[in-house]
Amino acid sequence: EYTGFEEVGEQRSINEEKQNNSENATKAQINTIFSIAKNLNMSNDKLRELIQDKTGKSFSKDLSKSDASKIIRLLKERDAVENQETKLM
């Protein structure tokens, strides 16, 4: 049975995504990015390169909330892979 709720839920997600793209990343997100990068022994140059490759932006201060979330997710994936490799040794 069609309730109409499905469309409302989808529209909300689209609106939230648009809003996240226009809002600057929070300090907590930026701090998380640098914290994970530090744990990975990633240099600032490598981090900047990653940010530029994935978002097209040169500086962390220019990241939107969704950009920051993407970078955090990528860094966490790298961290998980490195932790797995360490455990295997």
ChimeraX commands (.cxc) that place a marker at each C-alpha (Angstrom):
marker #1 position 0.00,0.00,0.00 radius 0.5
marker #1 position 1.29,3.44,-0.91 radius 0.5
marker #1 position 1.46,5.80,2.05 radius 0.5
marker #1 position 3.40,8.70,0.57 radius 0.5
marker #1 position 5.91,8.43,3.39 radius 0.5
marker #1 position 8.55,6.98,1.08 radius 0.5
marker #1 position 8.78,10.17,-0.95 radius 0.5
marker #1 position 8.94,12.35,2.15 radius 0.5
marker #1 position 11.82,10.29,3.53 radius 0.5
marker #1 position 13.72,10.45,0.26 radius 0.5
marker #1 position 13.19,14.18,-0.06 radius 0.5
marker #1 position 14.48,14.74,3.46 radius 0.5
marker #1 position 17.69,12.86,2.62 radius 0.5
marker #1 position 18.20,14.94,-0.51 radius 0.5
marker #1 position 17.63,18.17,1.41 radius 0.5
marker #1 position 19.99,17.09,4.20 radius 0.5
marker #1 position 22.66,16.26,1.63 radius 0.5
marker #1 position 22.29,19.68,-0.01 radius 0.5
marker #1 position 22.45,21.37,3.37 radius 0.5
marker #1 position 25.55,19.41,4.39 radius 0.5
marker #1 position 27.26,20.37,1.14 radius 0.5
marker #1 position 26.81,24.07,1.83 radius 0.5
marker #1 position 27.69,24.09,5.53 radius 0.5
marker #1 position 31.30,24.22,6.63 radius 0.5
marker #1 position 32.75,21.24,8.41 radius 0.5
marker #1 position 32.58,21.41,12.19 radius 0.5
marker #1 position 35.65,21.83,14.37 radius 0.5
marker #1 position 35.03,18.33,15.68 radius 0.5
marker #1 position 35.14,16.92,12.15 radius 0.5
marker #1 position 38.37,18.76,11.34 radius 0.5
marker #1 position 39.92,17.61,14.63 radius 0.5
marker #1 position 38.87,14.04,13.87 radius 0.5
marker #1 position 40.50,14.22,10.44 radius 0.5
marker #1 position 43.80,15.41,11.90 radius 0.5
marker #1 position 43.64,12.94,14.78 radius 0.5
marker #1 position 43.16,9.92,12.50 radius 0.5
marker #1 position 45.82,11.19,10.10 radius 0.5
marker #1 position 48.24,11.53,13.01 radius 0.5
marker #1 position 47.49,7.96,14.11 radius 0.5
marker #1 position 48.29,6.86,10.57 radius 0.5
marker #1 position 51.58,8.81,10.66 radius 0.5
marker #1 position 50.31,10.71,7.64 radius 0.5
marker #1 position 52.18,13.91,6.84 radius 0.5
marker #1 position 50.32,17.16,6.36 radius 0.5
marker #1 position 51.30,17.09,2.70 radius 0.5
marker #1 position 49.84,13.61,2.23 radius 0.5
marker #1 position 46.66,14.62,4.05 radius 0.5
marker #1 position 46.33,17.75,1.90 radius 0.5
marker #1 position 46.87,15.61,-1.20 radius 0.5
marker #1 position 44.14,13.19,-0.09 radius 0.5
marker #1 position 41.72,16.03,0.62 radius 0.5
marker #1 position 42.44,17.63,-2.73 radius 0.5
marker #1 position 42.11,14.33,-4.63 radius 0.5
marker #1 position 38.81,13.41,-3.00 radius 0.5
marker #1 position 37.12,16.81,-2.69 radius 0.5
marker #1 position 38.95,19.21,-5.00 radius 0.5
marker #1 position 39.62,21.52,-2.06 radius 0.5
marker #1 position 43.09,22.53,-0.92 radius 0.5
marker #1 position 42.47,23.33,2.73 radius 0.5
marker #1 position 40.62,21.58,5.51 radius 0.5
marker #1 position 38.90,24.86,6.43 radius 0.5
marker #1 position 37.18,24.82,3.01 radius 0.5
marker #1 position 35.59,21.41,3.56 radius 0.5
marker #1 position 31.84,21.06,3.80 radius 0.5
marker #1 position 30.29,18.73,6.36 radius 0.5
marker #1 position 29.79,16.04,3.72 radius 0.5
marker #1 position 33.37,16.47,2.43 radius 0.5
marker #1 position 34.69,16.06,5.96 radius 0.5
marker #1 position 32.54,12.98,6.50 radius 0.5
marker #1 position 33.93,11.47,3.31 radius 0.5
marker #1 position 37.54,12.13,4.38 radius 0.5
marker #1 position 36.89,10.75,7.87 radius 0.5
marker #1 position 35.39,7.60,6.36 radius 0.5
marker #1 position 38.38,7.14,4.05 radius 0.5
marker #1 position 40.88,7.68,6.86 radius 0.5
marker #1 position 39.03,5.26,9.14 radius 0.5
marker #1 position 39.12,2.64,6.38 radius 0.5
marker #1 position 42.87,3.12,6.02 radius 0.5
marker #1 position 43.27,2.93,9.78 radius 0.5
marker #1 position 41.30,-0.32,9.90 radius 0.5
marker #1 position 43.43,-1.82,7.11 radius 0.5
marker #1 position 46.66,-0.83,8.85 radius 0.5
marker #1 position 45.42,-2.27,12.14 radius 0.5
marker #1 position 44.57,-5.55,10.39 radius 0.5
marker #1 position 48.05,-5.70,8.86 radius 0.5
marker #1 position 49.65,-5.04,12.24 radius 0.5
marker #1 position 47.67,-7.86,13.84 radius 0.5
marker #1 position 48.71,-10.26,11.09 radius 0.5
marker #1 position 52.41,-9.67,11.70 radius 0.5
marker link #1:1,2 radius 0.2
marker link #1:2,3 radius 0.2
marker link #1:3,4 radius 0.2
marker link #1:4,5 radius 0.2
marker link #1:5,6 radius 0.2
marker link #1:6,7 radius 0.2
marker link #1:7,8 radius 0.2
marker link #1:8,9 radius 0.2
marker link #1:9,10 radius 0.2
marker link #1:10,11 radius 0.2
marker link #1:11,12 radius 0.2
marker link #1:12,13 radius 0.2
marker link #1:13,14 radius 0.2
marker link #1:14,15 radius 0.2
marker link #1:15,16 radius 0.2
marker link #1:16,17 radius 0.2
marker link #1:17,18 radius 0.2
marker link #1:18,19 radius 0.2
marker link #1:19,20 radius 0.2
marker link #1:20,21 radius 0.2
marker link #1:21,22 radius 0.2
marker link #1:22,23 radius 0.2
marker link #1:23,24 radius 0.2
marker link #1:24,25 radius 0.2
marker link #1:25,26 radius 0.2
marker link #1:26,27 radius 0.2
marker link #1:27,28 radius 0.2
marker link #1:28,29 radius 0.2
marker link #1:29,30 radius 0.2
marker link #1:30,31 radius 0.2
marker link #1:31,32 radius 0.2
marker link #1:32,33 radius 0.2
marker link #1:33,34 radius 0.2
marker link #1:34,35 radius 0.2
marker link #1:35,36 radius 0.2
marker link #1:36,37 radius 0.2
marker link #1:37,38 radius 0.2
marker link #1:38,39 radius 0.2
marker link #1:39,40 radius 0.2
marker link #1:40,41 radius 0.2
marker link #1:41,42 radius 0.2
marker link #1:42,43 radius 0.2
marker link #1:43,44 radius 0.2
marker link #1:44,45 radius 0.2
marker link #1:45,46 radius 0.2
marker link #1:46,47 radius 0.2
marker link #1:47,48 radius 0.2
marker link #1:48,49 radius 0.2
marker link #1:49,50 radius 0.2
marker link #1:50,51 radius 0.2
marker link #1:51,52 radius 0.2
marker link #1:52,53 radius 0.2
marker link #1:53,54 radius 0.2
marker link #1:54,55 radius 0.2
marker link #1:55,56 radius 0.2
marker link #1:56,57 radius 0.2
marker link #1:57,58 radius 0.2
marker link #1:58,59 radius 0.2
marker link #1:59,60 radius 0.2
marker link #1:60,61 radius 0.2
marker link #1:61,62 radius 0.2
marker link #1:62,63 radius 0.2
marker link #1:63,64 radius 0.2
marker link #1:64,65 radius 0.2
marker link #1:65,66 radius 0.2
marker link #1:66,67 radius 0.2
marker link #1:67,68 radius 0.2
marker link #1:68,69 radius 0.2
marker link #1:69,70 radius 0.2
marker link #1:70,71 radius 0.2
marker link #1:71,72 radius 0.2
marker link #1:72,73 radius 0.2
marker link #1:73,74 radius 0.2
marker link #1:74,75 radius 0.2
marker link #1:75,76 radius 0.2
marker link #1:76,77 radius 0.2
marker link #1:77,78 radius 0.2
marker link #1:78,79 radius 0.2
marker link #1:79,80 radius 0.2
marker link #1:80,81 radius 0.2
marker link #1:81,82 radius 0.2
marker link #1:82,83 radius 0.2
marker link #1:83,84 radius 0.2
marker link #1:84,85 radius 0.2
marker link #1:85,86 radius 0.2
marker link #1:86,87 radius 0.2
marker link #1:87,88 radius 0.2
marker link #1:88,89 radius 0.2
view
